């Protein structure tokens, strides 16, 4: 049991992630969830690998993780937080982007990096959510955005 002074923090392994959201490789960009506080926040991890399909063409000889894939990883973390936090509202539905605002890309993400995804739920009302998100590598912010999603 948790209270506001001692919130329950859960973690998810890869198998639990696959049970939680419909995304599948090669379009699954969350490898683990070390910390999730229902209705509040999630910390997730994407291990960036030379084997990731997008590096084949982005860019040969100078591989960089596309910004849209970084945003997708953040969005998938949002999906996990929504599904775990609001199972009744999410049952039989899937999340969809409603808006992406205030996007900033600060540094390139390359093979071998560990992308730490941070998401805070700032609003949830009737299946519509707003999230403050950012991603970091080695403690440095590489991407940030406000993501809005709805359940369809």
N, C-alpha and C positions, 0 to 999 in steps of 0.2 A: 504494500500500500504506500502511496506517496502523498505528500502534502506540499504546499507551496514552498516550505523551507527545505524539503528534501524531495525534489522531483525524481520520478522514476526515469532512469536513462537506460534505454535498451540498445542492443547492437544487432546487426544482421549480417550473416555471411552471404556468399554468392547464391546459395540455394534458396535462402529466404527472400533475397531480392527477386529471383525468378518467380517465386510464388506471389510476390506483391505487385509487380508491374508487368505489362504485356511485352515490353521491349525484349528483343533477343539479338544475339550476335548476328551480324557484325554491327548492329545498331544499338547495342547495350553499352553504355559508357559509365556505369557505376559498378565497381568491383566489390566494395564492402562498405558497411555503415558502422563505424566504431561508436557513434553516439546519436541517439534520437530521443528527443523529449516530446512526447505526444502533444500536438496542438501548439508547439512552440518553435522547435528548431531541429535541424539535422546536420550532422557532419558526415560526409561521404568521401570515398576515395576512388580515383581512377588512376590506375597504373598505366602510364603512357609508354607504349612499346613500339619498337621498330616493326613489329608484326601487324600493327593497326593498319587496316586497309587504306585509309585516307592518305598515308604517307607515300603510297605508290606514285601519286601524281601531285602531291603538295609538300614539298617540291623536290624533285629528284636532285640529289646532291646537297640539299639544304632543307631537310625535313622540318616542317613547322605544323603544329596542330592547328587546323582551321578554327577561327574564332566562332563560327557557327556550331562547330562540334563542342567547343567549350561551353557555349550557351546550352546546347542540347544536354550535356552532362549535368549542368546546373538544373535544367528543367526536369530531368529524370529524378534528381534528388528531391525536387519539389513534389513530383508524383508520388514518390515513396512516402514522404512526410504526410501528404494528403490522405493516401490510402490507409496508412497505419493510424492516423489521428481521427479520421472520420469514416470508419468502415461502413456504417449504415448508409451515409450519403453517397459513398463511392461504389457500393455494391452494384454490379452490372453496368457500370459506366467507366469511361476512361477520361483522363484529363486532356484538355486541348488548350494550346496557347490562346489567350485573348489579347495580350499585348506584351511587348518587351520594350522597356523604357530605360533611359539613362545608361546605356551600354558604354562601357569603357574597356578597351584592351590596353594593357600596360606593358607587358613583356611577352616575348615568344615562348611557347611551350614546345618542348622538343622530346624526342624519344629518350627514355630513361628517367624522365621527370615523374614525380608523383604529384598528381593534381588533387589538392585537398579542396573539397567543395563545402561551402558554408551557406546554409539557408535559414533565414528567420521568417516565420509566418507572421505577417503584420496584420492580416485581415482574412476572415473566413465568414462568408454569409451566403446562405442558400446555394452552396456548391461553387461559389466564385471566391477565388483566393488571390491574395497579393503577397508576394515574397520579396524580401530584400536578400540579394544573393551576392556572393563573391567566390572566386577561386584563387588559390595561392599555391606557389611552388617554393619550397625552402623558406617559408615564412614571408615571402614577398607576394603581394597581390598582383595577379596577372590578368584578371577579368572581373568585372562587376556589372550587375544589372538589376533592375526591378522587373520581376516576372509576374504577369497576371495570367491566371488560368481558370478554366471553368470545367465542370464535369458534364460530359455529353453521353 
